[in-house]
Amino acid sequence: MSCSENTNAELGDPLEALDDAQAAAAFRRLVRHLRHRHDAQNIDLMGLAGFCRNCLADWIVEAGAPLDRAAAREVIHGMPAAEWKARFQTEATPEQLARMEASLQRNAAD
């Protein structure tokens, strides 16, 4: 199970009509917001929304960005992922891990 499942666009989805420049601006704003909010742990994002910073990095690679996984994560984190992890990531609790697993199950269910 991953954060990449169940992301297919539906016919007539107004999101698909959104101008690419506007969508890109909103994406960049989201990434900058996450760079500012280091307290929003990836495990908590996964538990609540079924995606995290690393998923965003995977998605830009899947969308055709000419980056490897490490470079994509650096784009999203604003620094090498290992540095971000050392500076900001806390140890996941059993409760956080369970919430993440349940959330990932919902990614495939919808």
C-alpha positions as MATLAB code, in Angstrom:
seq = 'MSCSENTNAELGDPLEALDDAQAAAAFRRLVRHLRHRHDAQNIDLMGLAGFCRNCLADWIVEAGAPLDRAAAREVIHGMPAAEWKARFQTEATPEQLARMEASLQRNAAD';
ca = [
       0.000    0.000    0.000;
       1.299    3.466   -0.810;
       0.227    7.043   -1.028;
       0.157    6.716   -4.825;
      -2.869    4.451   -5.023;
      -6.344    5.637   -6.022;
      -5.279    8.945   -7.541;
      -6.893    8.570  -10.958;
      -8.788   11.568  -12.243;
     -12.443   11.094  -13.028;
     -14.016   12.277  -16.261;
     -15.367   15.789  -15.821;
     -13.346   16.476  -12.654;
     -13.027   20.287  -12.464;
      -9.519   19.855  -11.063;
      -8.411   18.768  -14.534;
      -9.632   22.095  -15.965;
      -7.484   24.090  -13.539;
      -4.783   26.064  -15.322;
      -1.369   24.394  -14.948;
       0.272   27.638  -13.797;
      -2.316   28.044  -11.038;
      -1.988   24.406  -10.005;
       1.800   24.744   -9.927;
       1.568   27.893   -7.787;
      -0.720   26.125   -5.322;
       1.625   23.107   -5.215;
       4.629   25.344   -4.517;
       2.688   27.088   -1.761;
       1.837   23.718   -0.206;
       5.489   22.631   -0.315;
       6.685   25.922    1.218;
       4.054   25.579    3.933;
       5.307   22.073    4.750;
       8.900   23.333    4.773;
       7.835   25.919    7.367;
       5.838   23.437    9.454;
       8.530   20.974   10.484;
       6.340   20.097   13.464;
       3.931   18.402   11.047;
       5.628   15.016   11.086;
       5.433   12.813    7.988;
       3.979    9.971   10.071;
       1.162   12.276   11.220;
       0.501   13.475    7.664;
       0.311    9.836    6.574;
      -2.013    9.018    9.452;
      -4.379   11.889    8.739;
      -4.242   12.289    4.970;
      -2.541    9.209    3.577;
       0.374   11.143    2.068;
       3.481   12.976    3.256;
       6.426   14.975    1.988;
       8.045   11.837    0.596;
       4.872   11.043   -1.344;
       4.962   14.513   -2.901;
       8.534   13.827   -3.980;
       7.491   10.506   -5.501;
       4.616   12.213   -7.297;
       6.848   14.806   -8.973;
       9.088   11.994  -10.238;
       6.025   10.060  -11.455;
       4.847   13.235  -13.203;
       8.054   13.251  -15.243;
      10.470   15.435  -13.282;
      13.988   14.474  -14.362;
      15.062   13.693  -10.798;
      15.949   10.603   -8.853;
      14.189    9.894   -5.585;
      16.831   11.607   -3.422;
      16.872   14.761   -5.537;
      13.066   14.929   -5.566;
      12.968   14.635   -1.778;
      15.498   17.441   -1.514;
      13.235   19.629   -3.649;
      10.305   18.965   -1.324;
      12.179   19.092    1.995;
      14.312   22.094    1.012;
      17.406   20.137    2.087;
      18.686   16.592    1.734;
      16.117   14.218    3.214;
      18.677   12.704    5.591;
      19.402   16.162    6.998;
      15.683   16.921    7.378;
      15.178   13.589    9.121;
      18.092   14.183   11.523;
      16.960   17.713   12.350;
      13.192   17.364   12.509;
      11.869   13.798   12.490;
      10.859   12.271   15.791;
      10.516    8.581   16.620;
       7.129    7.229   15.556;
       4.922    5.904   18.314;
       2.965    2.667   17.974;
      -0.211    4.775   17.822;
       1.142    6.862   14.940;
       2.172    3.738   13.041;
      -1.261    2.164   13.539;
      -3.008    5.362   12.383;
      -0.777    5.463    9.291;
      -1.551    1.840    8.417;
      -5.291    2.457    8.768;
      -5.027    5.586    6.654;
      -3.130    3.789    3.898;
      -5.888    1.180    3.789;
      -8.320    4.004    3.036;
      -6.173    5.095    0.060;
      -7.048    1.854   -1.691;
     -10.664    1.681   -0.508;
     -12.029    4.780   -2.237;
];
